[in-house]
Amino acid sequence: MSGFWFDGPETTKENVTAMAGHSPLALDETIGQRLKRLRLERGLSQRELAAPGVSYAYISRIEAGTRQPSVKALRRLAAKLGVTAEYLETGSHLAPGGERELKLIDLELTVRLGDGTDARGELEQLLADALAAGDREAALRARVALAMIARQQGDSRRMVELLEDAVEGEPFAPIERAELYLQLAHAYSASGRSELAVALLERCLDRVRAQGAAPSLEARYATVLSCTLSDSGELARAEEIVKETLERAGGNDDAYARVRLYWSLARTAYADNEPALALANARRAIALLEATEDTLNLARAHLLAASIMITGNAPDEATKHLDAAERLLGAAPSFTDAAMLHVKRAQVAALRGDGALAVDLAHEALARIGPELPQERGAAFFALAEGLARQGRHEEADDAFRQSVELLEQGRQWRDATQAARAWARMLRAAGREEQALDVLDRAAELGLRMSPGEIRSER
């Protein structure tokens, strides 16, 4: 994104038009009207404007709208009027490629500010125009912006399609196009193809290290790779990658690089049931982020800290982190961030024994989370089940627990699935359904066998 969008006046449709080098009046005119206006502004008669091959009678017919000027005539008239042929023909001082670039920047900014739904139609049209014009760079950027909209809407399948189309036929350039590859890795993970995400991220990280890229970029790839491995249950590899990157960073004072690494260590420790270590690293990340004012990542660090507090049965501390996260996310949080904020608040409500609030918040979260995010839906159903159980609505809680365990298992969240199954069994026992509770406990034991060694040791 070009910096001038933030340094200049407020970005409005009128300002974009002005920056494009034309006025709304110029765009609304016909060629004949524009020719006449420019001629009169310069105090020229039709005879004075005439040139070899462009008679005053020819000019008269153009102004009357009964004749379309030839390319040659446009060039000669434009030269005498002191404008470009493009402006005389279209009302814009920019060539079509420049117009496309300016419009694309405007739409990219719109998407980054969270207004992607309104921009989707224009981006799809711009993509079609870029493809027709053979403008590969504009087509790639349009696809990336459309993929960001798909991500905001939780449509990981569409996101994968767009980003795979974007990289097809392009040179492998993980340094120059880091956002593209990181988004594609996220799309693979969100669509249940973590192995593709890992392979892509490993390839990017190898190239970045081989070419001696900035430590902050290496840290970004290492962090995402570590989190992807952690979510897939490969905790040892996840921790190894982060530690190796920390060692390579050495005394590097890039705050963002170290934030990402502490964040990844916190996630790995949390997945490995080491809440004290996870919280220590999360706090380090938060402290550094507060210094760098990266509000989005700071908000996500607070969400992670809240998760740790919920696991430790500390609802008041969790609420403090959730309040901070909500404040930092602002009025237009991303699709996933907003959904997870609701899930965490529902979990806190359940911990406090407020079943009605937990149920309401869990339903709000489920309304936001699509089937492409089984882990998030599983967490939401877990919170819903706990809330229903608190209200004594055992039949509904039974169904919610079942869906939670199935979704968490689908997302390979073995520890969370085990915990949900155990909570399910406790609810069934409280309802006097001992035989069914024993069956669920057997399932919890089977899920527990899939946990990593570190998780098993913690459970014991």
Secondary structure, DSSP 8 states (H G I E B T S, - for coil): --THHHHSS---HHHHHHHTT--HHHHHS-HHHHHHHHHHHTT--HHHH-BTTB-HHHHHHHHHTS----HHHHHHHHHHHTS-HHHHHHS-SS-HHHHHHHHHHHHHHHHHTT-HHHHHHHHHHHHHHHHHHT-HHHHHHHHHHHHHHHHHTT-HHHHHHHHHHHHTTS---TTTTHHHHHHHHHHHHHTT-HHHHHHHHHHHHHHHHHTT--HHHHHHHHHHHHHHHHHTT-HHHHHHHHHHHHHHHTT---HHHHHHHHHHHHHHHHHTT-HHHHHHHHHHHHHHHHHHT-HHHHHHHHHHHHHHHHHTT-HHHHHHHHHHHHHHH-SS--HHHHHHHHHHHHHHHHHTT-HHHHHHHHHHHHHH--TT-HHHHHHHHHHHHHHHHHTT-HHHHHHHHHHHHHHHHHTT-HHHHHHHHHHHHHHHHHTT-HHHHHHHHHHHHHHHTTS-HHHHHHH-
